[in-house]
Amino acid sequence: MSQLLTTRQAEELHKSIIAYLTSTKLPSSAATLRQELGIGDSFDDATSKKYEGLLEKKWTSVVRLQKKIMDLESRNSNLQSELDSATPTSLSRRNQDPASWLPRSPARHTLQSHRSPVNCVAFHPIFSSLASGSEDTTLKIWDWELGELERTLKGHTKPVLSCDFGGPRGGTLLASCSSDLTIKLWDPSDEYKNIRTLPGHDHSVSAVRFVPSGAAGSPASGNLLVSASRDKTLRIWDVSTGYCVKTLRGHVDWVRDVAPSFDGRWLLSAGNDQTARLWDASSGEAKATFLGHEHVIECCVFAPAASYPHLATLAGVKKSPPPSSSGEYLATGSRDKSIKIWDSRGTLIKTLIGHDNWVRALVFHPGGKYLLSVSDDKTIRCWDLAQEGKCVKTIDDAHGHFVSCLRWAPGVMKGPVVNGSNGDAGGKGKDDPGGQETIRCVMATGSVDLNVRIFAS
């Protein structure tokens, strides 16, 4: 001890120990220590009072500093692994290039108003509006740029499970679905009035998505909506009439999620039967079944055309599919904690392992290079498709509880505005797969902690 401390520091420590022993009613130990150290009558009551509590203060401050050091070391380690994973070009372009932008902690806004877990979020294709749906039976409309609540929509009588913006050209609608067996359509241009309720499913409606339009062979002009349900079916609806125009049967259990391709030609669904299925949207025929997960599949998503070059390399294919071709690659996330990437024929390309709990939502980065996921392990993970799906970034404790949903803001159209964007980061213009869309570096997540968070550059 004498080697580490100066004479004065040692003396201070000894006096602190004696004061501590005296204050904790150990007079014999204090007297013995005083005798051994040769501290005589100079250590009176006033001195004892002066040093009382000093030892505890020093002790607790050391523990606090140790914790801070450990936190900083952990953060440093994460940043170092991020640096190690990044290529020199991506590092130099990261801040300038939206195609390389990844979300970072802390979130720009934490939106608080829901009284129960948040199940879904969806971006308006044009304005800075975000919808969120919750177990509290309401939808809330937020201004994500300002971080403010704009209004609360009441109408559902049970939890809201999914929502989406889209619809006919020039007439964006908000669709929501619920365990009350209904789908509701709300009109943002008329103060979000509930303009139509679509009954027909025989059990909870788990997911709802507008089917984009405009491509050759597209089944309709932005009027179609697809829903997935616990009644084991998918239904396609015409939002202008409210009629169900097609029912797709094939799943043998609860259908948890559905996603349309960027041109509306294909539909992808997944659920409790541990399969994902690819459907032709116009004929309703099942084209492929994806087998490989060992638990319920919670989410599914098509890859945007911008991802094709990376995924073709990952699949060992020399020539990448043309950008105009839709539904070429897709990803699924499961309660088996894994994410699987597939080609449209049902061939498994890659399994991404890293999450410690159920994978709840997926989104492809519109730049095409990354796949992002959220999970019940409270994290957001970013997987680099150019590095064989390596996890290059993890945002720990993105929320205080399970992260249930994730959406990327649709891009800003440079040319004429095209409606019907489904907010799933198609990465290209919906009328022209070549696209004139600029990437918006904004992402939203929702959680069981009742909060919605906005991650933005």
C-alpha positions in Angstrom: 0.0 0.0 0.0 2.9 2.4 0.9 4.3 1.9 -2.6 1.0 3.1 -4.2 0.1 5.9 -1.8 2.1 8.9 -0.6 2.6 9.3 3.1 -0.2 11.9 3.3 -2.6 9.7 1.2 -1.9 6.7 3.5 -2.5 8.9 6.6 -5.9 10.1 5.1 -6.9 6.5 4.4 -6.0 5.3 7.9 -8.0 8.1 9.5 -11.0 7.3 7.2 -10.9 3.7 8.2 -10.8 4.6 11.9 -13.7 7.0 11.5 -15.6 4.3 9.6 -15.0 1.7 12.3 -16.0 4.2 15.0 -19.3 5.2 13.2 -20.2 1.5 12.7 -19.9 0.9 16.4 -16.7 -1.1 16.3 -14.7 0.8 19.0 -12.3 -2.1 19.8 -11.2 -2.5 16.2 -10.8 1.3 15.9 -8.7 1.5 19.1 -6.5 -1.4 18.0 -5.9 0.2 14.6 -5.0 3.5 16.2 -2.6 1.8 18.5 -0.9 -0.2 15.7 -0.6 3.0 13.6 0.6 5.1 16.5 -2.2 7.6 16.1 -2.7 9.1 19.5 -4.9 11.7 21.1 -4.7 13.9 18.0 -7.6 11.8 16.6 -10.4 13.4 18.6 -14.2 13.5 18.0 -13.9 16.5 15.7 -11.3 14.7 13.5 -13.5 11.6 13.5 -16.5 13.7 12.3 -14.4 15.2 9.6 -13.4 11.8 8.1 -16.8 10.1 8.8 -18.4 8.9 5.5 -15.3 9.6 3.4 -14.6 5.9 2.9 -18.1 5.1 1.7 -18.1 8.1 -0.7 -14.8 7.1 -2.2 -16.0 3.5 -2.5 -19.3 4.3 -4.3 -17.6 6.8 -6.6 -15.1 4.1 -7.6 -17.9 1.6 -8.4 -19.7 4.3 -10.5 -16.5 5.1 -12.4 -15.9 1.3 -13.0 -19.4 1.0 -14.5 -18.8 4.1 -16.7 -15.5 2.7 -17.8 -17.2 -0.6 -18.7 -20.0 1.2 -20.6 -17.4 3.2 -22.5 -15.3 0.1 -23.3 -18.4 -1.7 -24.6 -19.3 1.3 -26.8 -15.8 1.6 -28.0 -15.8 -2.1 -28.9 -19.0 -1.7 -30.9 -17.6 1.3 -32.8 -14.4 -0.6 -33.4 -16.3 -3.6 -34.9 -18.3 -1.1 -37.0 -15.1 0.4 -38.3 -13.6 -3.1 -38.9 -16.7 -4.1 -40.9 -16.8 -1.0 -43.1 -14.9 -0.6 -46.3 -12.8 2.6 -46.7 -15.1 3.9 -49.4 -18.2 3.4 -47.3 -16.5 5.2 -44.4 -15.6 8.2 -46.5 -19.1 8.3 -48.0 -21.2 7.3 -45.0 -22.2 10.8 -43.9 -22.8 12.1 -47.4 -24.3 9.2 -49.2 -27.9 8.2 -48.2 -27.3 4.7 -49.7 -24.8 4.1 -46.9 -26.7 5.8 -44.1 -27.6 3.6 -41.1 -29.6 4.5 -38.1 -27.7 5.4 -34.9 -28.6 5.9 -31.3 -30.1 7.9 -29.7 -33.3 8.3 -31.7 -34.2 11.7 -32.9 -37.7 11.5 -31.4 -39.4 9.3 -28.9 -43.2 9.6 -29.5 -45.2 8.9 -26.4 -49.0 8.8 -26.2 -50.2 5.2 -26.6 -51.4 3.4 -23.5 -50.6 -0.1 -24.6 -47.9 -1.8 -26.7 -47.4 -0.4 -30.3 -47.9 -3.1 -33.0 -47.4 -1.2 -36.2 -46.1 2.0 -37.9 -46.5 3.4 -41.4 -45.2 6.5 -43.2 -47.4 8.7 -45.4 -45.9 8.5 -49.0 -45.6 12.3 -49.4 -46.1 14.3 -46.1 -44.2 14.0 -42.9 -47.0 12.0 -41.3 -46.5 8.7 -39.5 -49.3 6.4 -38.3 -49.0 4.0 -35.4 -51.4 1.4 -34.2 -51.6 -0.1 -30.8 -53.1 -2.7 -28.4 -55.0 0.3 -26.9 -57.3 0.0 -30.0 -56.3 3.4 -31.4 -54.3 4.7 -34.3 -52.2 7.9 -33.8 -51.0 10.3 -36.4 -47.7 12.0 -35.7 -45.6 14.6 -37.5 -42.3 12.7 -37.5 -40.2 15.7 -38.4 -41.4 17.7 -35.4 -42.0 14.7 -33.1 -45.6 15.9 -32.3 -48.9 14.1 -32.0 -51.4 15.3 -34.6 -54.5 13.3 -33.8 -55.9 10.0 -32.4 -58.1 7.8 -34.5 -60.8 5.8 -32.7 -63.0 3.2 -34.4 -61.5 -0.3 -33.8 -62.8 -2.2 -30.8 -59.8 -4.4 -30.3 -56.0 -4.1 -30.8 -54.8 -2.5 -34.1 -52.4 -5.0 -35.6 -51.2 -3.4 -38.8 -51.6 -0.2 -40.9 -50.4 1.1 -44.2 -50.7 4.2 -46.4 -51.4 3.9 -50.1 -54.2 3.8 -52.6 -55.3 5.3 -55.9 -53.2 7.9 -57.6 -53.8 11.3 -56.0 -55.9 9.9 -53.2 -53.8 8.5 -50.5 -55.7 6.5 -47.9 -54.7 4.9 -44.5 -55.7 1.3 -44.0 -55.7 -0.4 -40.6 -56.7 -3.9 -39.4 -57.5 -5.3 -36.0 -58.3 -8.4 -33.9 -61.9 -7.1 -34.1 -62.0 -8.9 -37.6 -62.3 -5.7 -39.6 -60.2 -3.5 -41.9 -60.8 0.2 -41.8 -60.0 2.9 -44.4 -59.3 6.5 -43.3 -59.1 9.5 -45.5 -56.1 11.8 -44.6 -57.5 14.6 -46.8 -60.7 14.7 -44.8 -59.3 14.8 -41.2 -58.7 11.0 -41.3 -62.5 10.3 -41.4 -63.3 6.6 -41.4 -64.7 6.2 -44.9 -65.1 2.5 -45.1 -65.0 -0.7 -43.0 -64.3 -4.0 -44.7 -65.7 -7.0 -42.9 -65.2 -10.6 -44.2 -62.3 -12.2 -42.4 -63.4 -14.9 -39.8 -60.6 -14.1 -37.3 -58.0 -11.5 -36.4 -56.6 -9.5 -39.3 -52.9 -9.5 -38.8 -51.5 -7.5 -41.7 -52.7 -5.1 -44.4 -50.8 -3.6 -47.3 -51.8 -1.5 -50.3 -50.8 -3.2 -53.6 -48.7 -0.8 -55.7 -49.7 -0.3 -59.3 -48.4 1.0 -62.6 -46.2 -1.8 -63.9 -47.0 -3.9 -67.0 -49.2 -6.8 -65.9 -50.2 -4.9 -62.7 -53.7 -6.1 -61.7 -55.3 -2.7 -60.9 -54.7 1.0 -60.7 -53.7 1.4 -57.1 -57.2 0.4 -55.8 -56.1 -2.9 -54.3 -55.4 -3.8 -50.8 -54.2 -7.2 -49.5 -54.9 -8.5 -46.0 -53.6 -11.5 -44.0 -55.6 -13.2 -41.2 -55.7 -15.7 -38.5 -58.5 -17.4 -40.5 -55.6 -18.8 -42.7 -56.5 -16.8 -45.7 -55.3 -13.7 -47.7 -57.9 -11.4 -49.1 -57.5 -8.9 -51.9 -59.9 -5.9 -51.7 -61.0 -3.1 -54.1 -60.8 -0.1 -51.8 -63.0 2.0 -54.2 -66.0 -0.4 -53.8 -65.1 -2.2 -50.5 -65.6 -5.6 -52.2 -63.3 -8.6 -51.6 -62.2 -9.5 -55.1 -60.1 -12.6 -54.3 -59.4 -15.0 -51.4 -56.1 -16.8 -51.4 -56.0 -20.2 -49.6 -52.9 -22.3 -49.0 -51.6 -21.6 -45.5 -52.7 -24.2 -42.9 -52.5 -21.8 -39.9 -52.5 -18.2 -38.9 -51.1 -15.9 -41.7 -49.0 -13.3 -39.8 -47.7 -11.0 -42.6 -48.1 -10.1 -46.2 -46.0 -8.0 -48.6 -46.5 -6.9 -52.2 -43.7 -6.6 -54.8 -42.9 -3.0 -55.9 -45.0 -3.4 -59.1 -47.9 -5.2 -57.4 -47.4 -8.4 -59.5 -46.5 -10.7 -56.6 -47.6 -11.2 -53.0 -45.5 -12.8 -50.3 -47.1 -14.2 -47.1 -45.9 -16.0 -44.0 -47.2 -17.3 -40.8 -47.6 -19.9 -38.0 -47.3 -22.9 -40.4 -43.6 -22.0 -40.6 -43.8 -21.4 -44.4 -43.7 -18.4 -46.6 -45.6 -18.4 -49.9 -45.3 -16.5 -53.1 -48.5 -15.7 -55.0 -49.4 -14.3 -58.4 -51.5 -11.3 -57.4 -53.6 -11.3 -60.6 -54.4 -15.0 -60.8 -54.2 -15.8 -57.1 -52.1 -18.9 -57.8 -49.4 -20.0 -55.4 -46.0 -19.9 -57.2 -43.5 -21.1 -54.6 -43.4 -22.3 -51.0 -40.4 -21.5 -48.7 -39.5 -24.2 -46.2 -36.7 -24.0 -43.7 -37.7 -22.0 -40.6 -38.2 -24.0 -37.4 -40.8 -21.7 -35.8 -43.5 -19.2 -36.6 -42.5 -16.7 -39.4 -43.3 -13.3 -38.1 -42.4 -11.1 -41.1 -41.6 -11.2 -44.8 -40.4 -8.6 -47.3 -39.4 -8.4 -51.0 -35.9 -7.2 -51.8 -35.8 -3.9 -53.9 -34.2 -3.9 -57.3 -31.2 -2.0 -55.8 -30.4 -5.1 -53.8 -30.3 -7.5 -56.8 -26.6 -7.2 -57.6 -25.6 -7.9 -53.9 -28.1 -10.8 -53.6 -27.1 -12.3 -57.0 -23.5 -12.4 -55.8 -24.6 -13.9 -52.5 -26.6 -16.6 -54.5 -23.6 -17.3 -56.6 -25.3 -16.1 -59.8 -23.1 -14.3 -62.3 -25.8 -12.1 -63.9 -28.0 -10.0 -61.7 -31.7 -9.9 -62.7 -32.8 -6.7 -64.5 -34.1 -3.8 -62.2 -37.5 -4.0 -64.0 -38.0 -7.6 -62.8 -39.9 -7.8 -59.5 -40.1 -10.4 -56.7 -36.6 -11.9 -57.5 -35.4 -12.1 -53.9 -37.1 -12.0 -50.5 -36.4 -12.3 -46.8 -38.2 -13.8 -43.8 -37.8 -13.4 -40.1 -38.9 -16.0 -37.5 -39.4 -16.8 -33.9 -36.5 -19.3 -34.4 -34.3 -16.1 -34.1 -33.1 -16.3 -37.7 -33.5 -14.3 -40.9 -33.5 -16.2 -44.2 -32.9 -14.8 -47.6 -34.4 -16.7 -50.6 -34.7 -16.5 -54.3 -38.2 -16.5 -55.9 -37.9 -20.2 -56.8 -37.7 -21.1 -53.1 -34.0 -21.7 -52.8 -32.4 -20.6 -49.6 -29.5 -18.3 -50.2 -28.4 -17.3 -46.7 -29.4 -17.6 -43.0 -28.5 -14.6 -40.8 -27.9 -15.5 -37.2 -27.4 -12.9 -34.5 -30.7 -12.0 -32.7 -31.2 -13.5 -29.3 -35.0 -13.6 -29.5 -37.9 -13.5 -32.0 -37.3 -11.5 -35.2 -40.3 -9.2 -35.5 -39.8 -7.0 -38.6 -37.6 -6.6 -41.6 -36.9 -3.8 -44.1 -34.4 -3.6 -46.9 -32.4 -0.4 -47.1 -33.6 1.5 -50.2 -29.9 1.8 -51.2 -29.9 -1.9 -51.6 -26.8 -2.8 -49.6 -28.3 -3.5 -46.2 -31.1 -5.5 -44.6 -32.4 -4.2 -41.2 -34.2 -6.1 -38.6 -35.8 -5.6 -35.2 -36.4 -8.2 -32.5 -37.7 -9.0 -29.1 -34.1 -8.8 -27.9 -34.7 -5.0 -28.0 -32.1 -4.4 -30.8 -32.0 -3.1 -34.3 -29.5 -5.0 -36.5 -28.0 -4.0 -39.8 -26.8 -6.7 -42.1 -24.4 -5.9 -45.0 -25.5 -7.8 -48.1 -22.2 -6.9 -49.9 -20.3 -8.7 -47.1 -22.2 -12.0 -47.3 -24.9 -10.8 -44.8 -22.5 -9.9 -42.0 -24.0 -8.0 -39.1 -22.1 -4.6 -39.3 -24.2 -2.6 -36.8 -26.3 -3.3 -33.7 -28.3 -0.7 -31.8 -28.6 -2.2 -28.4 -31.6 -1.2 -26.2 -33.2 0.6 -29.2 -36.3 0.4 -27.0 -36.9 -0.5 -23.3 -38.9 -3.7 -24.3 -39.6 -5.9 -27.3 -39.3 -4.1 -30.6 -42.4 -5.0 -32.6 -42.3 -3.1 -35.9 -40.1 -1.2 -38.3 -40.6 0.9 -41.4 -38.4 3.0 -43.6 -39.8 6.3 -44.9 -40.6 6.2 -48.6 -38.3 8.1 -50.9 -39.0 11.6 -52.2 -40.1 11.6 -55.9 -38.1 14.0 -58.0 -40.5 13.8 -60.9 -44.3 13.7 -60.7 -45.5 12.3 -57.4 -46.7 8.7 -57.6 -49.1 7.5 -54.9 -49.5 4.1 -53.6 -46.0 3.7 -52.0 -46.4 1.2 -49.3 -43.5 2.5 -47.1 -41.6 -0.7 -47.5 -38.6 0.9 -49.1 -39.1 -0.4 -52.6 -36.1 1.8 -53.5 -37.5 2.7 -57.0 -40.3 4.7 -58.4 -43.5 2.6 -58.6 -44.3 3.6 -62.1 -40.8 3.3 -63.4 -38.6 0.6 -61.8 -35.7 2.7 -62.9 -37.1 5.3 -60.5 -36.5 9.0 -59.8 -36.7 8.5 -56.1 -34.2 10.0 -53.6 -33.6 8.0 -50.4 -35.0 9.5 -47.3 -32.8 8.6 -44.3 -35.7 8.2 -41.8 -36.8 5.0 -40.0 -39.5 4.4 -37.4 -39.8 1.6 -34.8 -42.6 0.7 -32.4 -42.4 -1.3 -29.2 -44.1 -3.0 -26.3 -42.6 -0.2 -24.2 -45.5 1.9 -25.6 -43.1 4.2 -27.6 -42.6 5.0 -31.2 -39.0 6.1 -32.1 -37.8 8.0 -35.1 -34.2 7.4 -36.3 -33.1 10.1 -38.8 -30.0 11.6 -40.2 
